[in-house]
Amino acid sequence: MTIRLAIFGAGRIGAMHARNAAALPGVEVAHLVDPGTDPAALARETRARVSSAAEALADADIDGIVIASSTDSHGDLLLAAAERGLAVFCEKPVSLDFPTVARVTRAVEASGIPSMLGFQRRYDPNFRAVRERIASCVSGPLEQLLMQTRDPAPPPRAYVARSGGMLRDQAIHDFDQARYMLGEEMASVHAIGGALFDTGIAAEGDIDSLMVNMVSASGRMVQMANSRRSPLGYDQRLEAHCAREVLFVDNRPSNDVRIAGPEGARTERPMDHFISRFAEAYRAEMEAFAALIREGAPPLAMIRDGLEAQRLAEAAIASIRTGRPVTLTPDWTP
């Protein structure tokens, strides 16, 4: 069976997904859709046709779509996939508007289409190994989870203006990772944040520095530390403190060479970008999407995971605004 896909979005993320999909055996990138750019070169590279959204969705022979276009298009494309009965992979977020996320999630689930969301950390082999060790109870019960995510440098101001803010854009991966590692929902969120160093971010009403404390439904503790800047490079670390073991995921250097000399020893800096850090995970996502279409293999991240991670982001925003913890219920909305 050859799987035929339509890729929506030919920017940085969409181009990566197109290349990863085209490299898979038995997968054809049939359509590239991006009215905001000229994807002709990428189309030649992936042997795809440059199409309009209407042309791609009208193709009766496609099996699924990959949504990596601008955020404001995600909800409508998900609904179109549900109406057509197409499998869908969607980058986060579904929408910047929480009620829209909830509405689209319900529609996708009601349609029964195969669907998955782009939380690539779930496909990272190191994070998966930690999750599997926790789930198997080898390490004993998980008691505390600590996560650090710091970008090498702040994003452009134009990006900040349309991103939905640091919590919905960057930190949403950490909110999802907390749910993934613990295997349960959070009961409370207490966040502090501010613009400590970037005046452009401050002018957009956003923050560049964030700390979050959460308590899970069973009482376990989670702490997040996030920043839009790091002199280290892309700083992405995790510690899981369990009853019998402590599990660490450290930064990945650009290579594993350790250099020693008269002035001491050093290793290379961590990778400079999330795309290089998670290259293996992004490839695994497209492999999982193909397996979802071909075999019905359950994905690690579903559309509802996006809703629940965004619920935590909205709660953290409310906590920063009020200066108080937010108590969560299953139907809490901002």
GIJO-V219011 format. One record per residue. N is the residue number from 1. PHI is phi in whole degrees, -180 to 180 (none if undefined). PSI is psi in whole degrees, -180 to 180 (999 if undefined). D_CENTER is the distance of its C-alpha to the mean C-alpha in whole Angstrom. Layout:
n:N phi:PHI psi:PSI d_center:D_CENTER
n:N phi:PHI psi:PSI d_center:D_CENTER
//
This chain:
n:1 phi:none psi:123 d_center:29
n:2 phi:-93 psi:125 d_center:27
n:3 phi:-90 psi:126 d_center:24
n:4 phi:-108 psi:126 d_center:24
n:5 phi:-119 psi:151 d_center:21
n:6 phi:-112 psi:126 d_center:20
n:7 phi:-102 psi:121 d_center:18
n:8 phi:-102 psi:114 d_center:17
n:9 phi:107 psi:123 d_center:16
n:10 phi:-123 psi:23 d_center:18
n:11 phi:-78 psi:-157 d_center:16
n:12 phi:-56 psi:-50 d_center:14
n:13 phi:-75 psi:-44 d_center:11
n:14 phi:-62 psi:-41 d_center:14
n:15 phi:-64 psi:-40 d_center:16
n:16 phi:-63 psi:-46 d_center:14
n:17 phi:-63 psi:-39 d_center:13
n:18 phi:-62 psi:-45 d_center:17
n:19 phi:-65 psi:-43 d_center:19
n:20 phi:-65 psi:-41 d_center:17
n:21 phi:-67 psi:-43 d_center:18
n:22 phi:-65 psi:-25 d_center:21
n:23 phi:-81 psi:-10 d_center:22
n:24 phi:-82 psi:138 d_center:22
n:25 phi:-65 psi:136 d_center:25
n:26 phi:78 psi:15 d_center:26
n:27 phi:-124 psi:132 d_center:23
n:28 phi:-121 psi:128 d_center:24
n:29 phi:-84 psi:103 d_center:22
n:30 phi:-84 psi:-36 d_center:25
n:31 phi:-136 psi:140 d_center:24
n:32 phi:-116 psi:126 d_center:22
n:33 phi:-124 psi:118 d_center:21
n:34 phi:-162 psi:92 d_center:21
n:35 phi:-68 psi:-16 d_center:24
n:36 phi:-88 psi:-10 d_center:23
n:37 phi:-136 psi:177 d_center:23
n:38 phi:-109 psi:99 d_center:26
n:39 phi:-87 psi:23 d_center:24
n:40 phi:-60 psi:-43 d_center:27
n:41 phi:-64 psi:-43 d_center:27
n:42 phi:-65 psi:-37 d_center:23
n:43 phi:-62 psi:-42 d_center:25
n:44 phi:-64 psi:-42 d_center:28
n:45 phi:-63 psi:-39 d_center:26
n:46 phi:-100 psi:4 d_center:24
n:47 phi:59 psi:41 d_center:27
n:48 phi:-108 psi:167 d_center:26
n:49 phi:-101 psi:136 d_center:27
n:50 phi:-79 psi:121 d_center:26
n:51 phi:-133 psi:164 d_center:27
n:52 phi:-84 psi:165 d_center:26
n:53 phi:-60 psi:-42 d_center:24
n:54 phi:-63 psi:-42 d_center:27
n:55 phi:-64 psi:-44 d_center:28
n:56 phi:-64 psi:-45 d_center:25
n:57 phi:-71 psi:-23 d_center:25
n:58 phi:-84 psi:-10 d_center:29
n:59 phi:-71 psi:111 d_center:29
n:60 phi:-70 psi:-12 d_center:30
n:61 phi:-100 psi:0 d_center:29
n:62 phi:-82 psi:149 d_center:25
n:63 phi:-102 psi:-23 d_center:23
n:64 phi:-166 psi:167 d_center:20
n:65 phi:-128 psi:149 d_center:18
n:66 phi:-113 psi:121 d_center:14
n:67 phi:-102 psi:107 d_center:13
n:68 phi:-134 psi:29 d_center:12
n:69 phi:-88 psi:-171 d_center:14
n:70 phi:-62 psi:148 d_center:15
n:71 phi:-56 psi:-36 d_center:13
n:72 phi:-67 psi:-10 d_center:17
n:73 phi:-98 psi:-11 d_center:17
n:74 phi:-62 psi:-48 d_center:14
n:75 phi:-60 psi:-47 d_center:16
n:76 phi:-64 psi:-38 d_center:19
n:77 phi:-70 psi:-37 d_center:18
n:78 phi:-62 psi:-43 d_center:17
n:79 phi:-66 psi:-37 d_center:20
n:80 phi:-65 psi:-40 d_center:22
n:81 phi:-64 psi:-41 d_center:20
n:82 phi:-63 psi:-41 d_center:21
n:83 phi:-66 psi:-37 d_center:25
n:84 phi:-83 psi:-14 d_center:25
n:85 phi:76 psi:30 d_center:24
n:86 phi:-95 psi:143 d_center:22
n:87 phi:-65 psi:148 d_center:19
n:88 phi:-142 psi:135 d_center:15
n:89 phi:-113 psi:127 d_center:12
n:90 phi:-126 psi:131 d_center:10
n:91 phi:-69 psi:152 d_center:7
n:92 phi:-77 psi:156 d_center:6
n:93 phi:-87 psi:165 d_center:8
n:94 phi:-64 psi:-39 d_center:11
n:95 phi:-164 psi:160 d_center:13
n:96 phi:-83 psi:-12 d_center:14
n:97 phi:-99 psi:116 d_center:17
n:98 phi:-61 psi:-44 d_center:17
n:99 phi:-58 psi:-35 d_center:20
n:100 phi:-66 psi:-42 d_center:18
n:101 phi:-58 psi:-46 d_center:15
n:102 phi:-63 psi:-44 d_center:18
n:103 phi:-65 psi:-46 d_center:20
n:104 phi:-68 psi:-39 d_center:18
n:105 phi:-59 psi:-46 d_center:16
n:106 phi:-61 psi:-42 d_center:20
n:107 phi:-66 psi:-43 d_center:21
n:108 phi:-65 psi:-44 d_center:19
n:109 phi:-65 psi:-40 d_center:20
n:110 phi:-65 psi:-31 d_center:23
n:111 phi:-72 psi:-26 d_center:23
n:112 phi:77 psi:10 d_center:22
n:113 phi:-70 psi:150 d_center:21
n:114 phi:-65 psi:128 d_center:18
n:115 phi:-147 psi:150 d_center:15
n:116 phi:-151 psi:156 d_center:11
n:117 phi:-115 psi:152 d_center:8
n:118 phi:-84 psi:65 d_center:5
n:119 phi:-99 psi:86 d_center:3
n:120 phi:-67 psi:-22 d_center:5
n:121 phi:-61 psi:-29 d_center:7
n:122 phi:-64 psi:-21 d_center:9
n:123 phi:-100 psi:1 d_center:10
n:124 phi:-73 psi:129 d_center:11
n:125 phi:-62 psi:-33 d_center:15
n:126 phi:-70 psi:-47 d_center:16
n:127 phi:-66 psi:-35 d_center:13
n:128 phi:-65 psi:-38 d_center:15
n:129 phi:-63 psi:-40 d_center:18
n:130 phi:-64 psi:-48 d_center:18
n:131 phi:-59 psi:-44 d_center:17
n:132 phi:-67 psi:-36 d_center:19
n:133 phi:-68 psi:-40 d_center:22
n:134 phi:-66 psi:-47 d_center:21
n:135 phi:-65 psi:-31 d_center:21
n:136 phi:-79 psi:-8 d_center:25
n:137 phi:69 psi:11 d_center:26
n:138 phi:-60 psi:-39 d_center:27
n:139 phi:-84 psi:-5 d_center:26
n:140 phi:84 psi:172 d_center:28
n:141 phi:-58 psi:137 d_center:26
n:142 phi:-73 psi:131 d_center:23
n:143 phi:-112 psi:-42 d_center:24
n:144 phi:-138 psi:138 d_center:22
n:145 phi:-124 psi:126 d_center:19
n:146 phi:-120 psi:131 d_center:18
n:147 phi:-131 psi:140 d_center:15
n:148 phi:-127 psi:129 d_center:15
n:149 phi:-135 psi:115 d_center:13
n:150 phi:-135 psi:124 d_center:15
n:151 phi:-74 psi:156 d_center:14
n:152 phi:-63 psi:-37 d_center:17
n:153 phi:-156 psi:155 d_center:19
n:154 phi:-63 psi:149 d_center:18
n:155 phi:-73 psi:164 d_center:17
n:156 phi:-60 psi:150 d_center:20
n:157 phi:-60 psi:-36 d_center:21
n:158 phi:-62 psi:-36 d_center:21
n:159 phi:-68 psi:-44 d_center:17
n:160 phi:-56 psi:-41 d_center:17
n:161 phi:-62 psi:-29 d_center:19
n:162 phi:-111 psi:3 d_center:17
n:163 phi:-81 psi:-19 d_center:14
n:164 phi:90 psi:-2 d_center:14
n:165 phi:100 psi:161 d_center:15
n:166 phi:-58 psi:-38 d_center:13
n:167 phi:-70 psi:-39 d_center:12
n:168 phi:-81 psi:-22 d_center:10
n:169 phi:-97 psi:-63 d_center:9
n:170 phi:-88 psi:-53 d_center:8
n:171 phi:-71 psi:-15 d_center:9
n:172 phi:-61 psi:-28 d_center:7
n:173 phi:-65 psi:-37 d_center:5
n:174 phi:-71 psi:-39 d_center:9
n:175 phi:-61 psi:-42 d_center:10
n:176 phi:-66 psi:-41 d_center:8
n:177 phi:-64 psi:-35 d_center:9
n:178 phi:-61 psi:-47 d_center:13
n:179 phi:-64 psi:-40 d_center:13
n:180 phi:-66 psi:-46 d_center:12
n:181 phi:-70 psi:-41 d_center:15
n:182 phi:-84 psi:-26 d_center:17
n:183 phi:70 psi:25 d_center:17
n:184 phi:-155 psi:172 d_center:18
n:185 phi:-87 psi:164 d_center:18
n:186 phi:-90 psi:146 d_center:18
n:187 phi:-100 psi:-25 d_center:22
n:188 phi:-153 psi:152 d_center:22
n:189 phi:-136 psi:130 d_center:20
n:190 phi:-132 psi:118 d_center:22
n:191 phi:-126 psi:147 d_center:20
n:192 phi:-128 psi:143 d_center:22
n:193 phi:-157 psi:157 d_center:21
n:194 phi:-166 psi:168 d_center:23
n:195 phi:-97 psi:96 d_center:23
n:196 phi:-88 psi:-22 d_center:25
n:197 phi:-145 psi:-15 d_center:25
n:198 phi:-114 psi:108 d_center:24
n:199 phi:-70 psi:-30 d_center:26
n:200 phi:-66 psi:-42 d_center:24
n:201 phi:-63 psi:-43 d_center:21
n:202 phi:-61 psi:-39 d_center:24
n:203 phi:-65 psi:-25 d_center:26
n:204 phi:-87 psi:3 d_center:23
n:205 phi:77 psi:20 d_center:23
n:206 phi:-110 psi:178 d_center:20
n:207 phi:-117 psi:159 d_center:19
n:208 phi:-117 psi:-6 d_center:19
n:209 phi:-139 psi:139 d_center:19
n:210 phi:-150 psi:140 d_center:18
n:211 phi:-135 psi:139 d_center:19
n:212 phi:-135 psi:134 d_center:18
n:213 phi:-113 psi:133 d_center:20
n:214 phi:-132 psi:152 d_center:19
n:215 phi:-122 psi:131 d_center:22
n:216 phi:-81 psi:173 d_center:21
n:217 phi:-60 psi:-30 d_center:23
n:218 phi:-95 psi:3 d_center:25
n:219 phi:99 psi:3 d_center:25
n:220 phi:-76 psi:157 d_center:23
n:221 phi:-110 psi:140 d_center:22
n:222 phi:-132 psi:137 d_center:18
n:223 phi:-131 psi:134 d_center:18
n:224 phi:-120 psi:139 d_center:16
n:225 phi:-129 psi:120 d_center:17
n:226 phi:-131 psi:147 d_center:15
n:227 phi:-150 psi:155 d_center:16
n:228 phi:-89 psi:7 d_center:16
n:229 phi:-148 psi:142 d_center:19
n:230 phi:-153 psi:125 d_center:20
n:231 phi:-68 psi:-13 d_center:23
n:232 phi:-74 psi:-26 d_center:22
n:233 phi:112 psi:-151 d_center:19
n:234 phi:-77 psi:106 d_center:15
n:235 phi:-99 psi:107 d_center:16
n:236 phi:-137 psi:99 d_center:13
n:237 phi:-131 psi:158 d_center:16
n:238 phi:-147 psi:142 d_center:16
n:239 phi:-130 psi:130 d_center:19
n:240 phi:-117 psi:111 d_center:20
n:241 phi:-93 psi:111 d_center:24
n:242 phi:-112 psi:175 d_center:25
n:243 phi:-66 psi:-35 d_center:29
n:244 phi:-112 psi:-15 d_center:30
n:245 phi:-146 psi:158 d_center:27
n:246 phi:-116 psi:126 d_center:25
n:247 phi:-106 psi:132 d_center:22
n:248 phi:-122 psi:139 d_center:20
n:249 phi:-121 psi:116 d_center:18
n:250 phi:-98 psi:175 d_center:19
n:251 phi:-63 psi:149 d_center:18
n:252 phi:-101 psi:119 d_center:18
n:253 phi:-74 psi:165 d_center:21
n:254 phi:-66 psi:-26 d_center:22
n:255 phi:-152 psi:170 d_center:24
n:256 phi:-100 psi:16 d_center:26
n:257 phi:-75 psi:131 d_center:30
n:258 phi:-107 psi:127 d_center:31
n:259 phi:-106 psi:126 d_center:34
n:260 phi:-126 psi:141 d_center:37
n:261 phi:-161 psi:-169 d_center:40
n:262 phi:-58 psi:-28 d_center:43
n:263 phi:-93 psi:6 d_center:40
n:264 phi:117 psi:-165 d_center:38
n:265 phi:-121 psi:150 d_center:35
n:266 phi:-151 psi:161 d_center:31
n:267 phi:-119 psi:169 d_center:28
n:268 phi:-70 psi:155 d_center:26
n:269 phi:-62 psi:157 d_center:23
n:270 phi:-61 psi:161 d_center:20
n:271 phi:-55 psi:152 d_center:18
n:272 phi:-91 psi:-3 d_center:17
n:273 phi:-154 psi:149 d_center:14
n:274 phi:-66 psi:-28 d_center:11
n:275 phi:-67 psi:-42 d_center:11
n:276 phi:-72 psi:-39 d_center:14
n:277 phi:-61 psi:-40 d_center:13
n:278 phi:-110 psi:27 d_center:11
n:279 phi:-57 psi:-44 d_center:13
n:280 phi:-65 psi:-39 d_center:14
n:281 phi:-66 psi:-40 d_center:11
n:282 phi:-64 psi:-39 d_center:10
n:283 phi:-64 psi:-41 d_center:14
n:284 phi:-64 psi:-33 d_center:13
n:285 phi:-60 psi:-47 d_center:11
n:286 phi:-68 psi:-35 d_center:14
n:287 phi:-61 psi:-41 d_center:16
n:288 phi:-67 psi:-37 d_center:15
n:289 phi:-66 psi:-42 d_center:15
n:290 phi:-63 psi:-41 d_center:18
n:291 phi:-67 psi:-34 d_center:19
n:292 phi:-63 psi:-43 d_center:18
n:293 phi:-71 psi:-45 d_center:21
n:294 phi:-77 psi:-41 d_center:23
n:295 phi:-121 psi:-7 d_center:24
n:296 phi:74 psi:20 d_center:22
n:297 phi:-64 psi:126 d_center:20
n:298 phi:-62 psi:135 d_center:17
n:299 phi:-79 psi:162 d_center:14
n:300 phi:-80 psi:-23 d_center:12
n:301 phi:-131 psi:122 d_center:9
n:302 phi:-110 psi:170 d_center:11
n:303 phi:-58 psi:-38 d_center:11
n:304 phi:-64 psi:-29 d_center:13
n:305 phi:-62 psi:-33 d_center:10
n:306 phi:-66 psi:-41 d_center:9
n:307 phi:-62 psi:-46 d_center:12
n:308 phi:-72 psi:-36 d_center:13
n:309 phi:-65 psi:-39 d_center:10
n:310 phi:-71 psi:-30 d_center:11
n:311 phi:-60 psi:-42 d_center:15
n:312 phi:-67 psi:-40 d_center:14
n:313 phi:-62 psi:-43 d_center:13
n:314 phi:-65 psi:-37 d_center:16
n:315 phi:-65 psi:-39 d_center:18
n:316 phi:-65 psi:-39 d_center:17
n:317 phi:-61 psi:-44 d_center:18
n:318 phi:-64 psi:-37 d_center:22
n:319 phi:-66 psi:-42 d_center:22
n:320 phi:-62 psi:-41 d_center:22
n:321 phi:-66 psi:-40 d_center:24
n:322 phi:-95 psi:-19 d_center:27
n:323 phi:77 psi:15 d_center:27
n:324 phi:-129 psi:156 d_center:27
n:325 phi:-64 psi:153 d_center:25
n:326 phi:-112 psi:124 d_center:23
n:327 phi:-87 psi:130 d_center:24
n:328 phi:-104 psi:143 d_center:22
n:329 phi:-122 psi:164 d_center:23
n:330 phi:-57 psi:-26 d_center:22
n:331 phi:-109 psi:19 d_center:23
n:332 phi:-62 psi:136 d_center:22
n:333 phi:-134 psi:152 d_center:21
n:334 phi:-70 psi:999 d_center:21
//
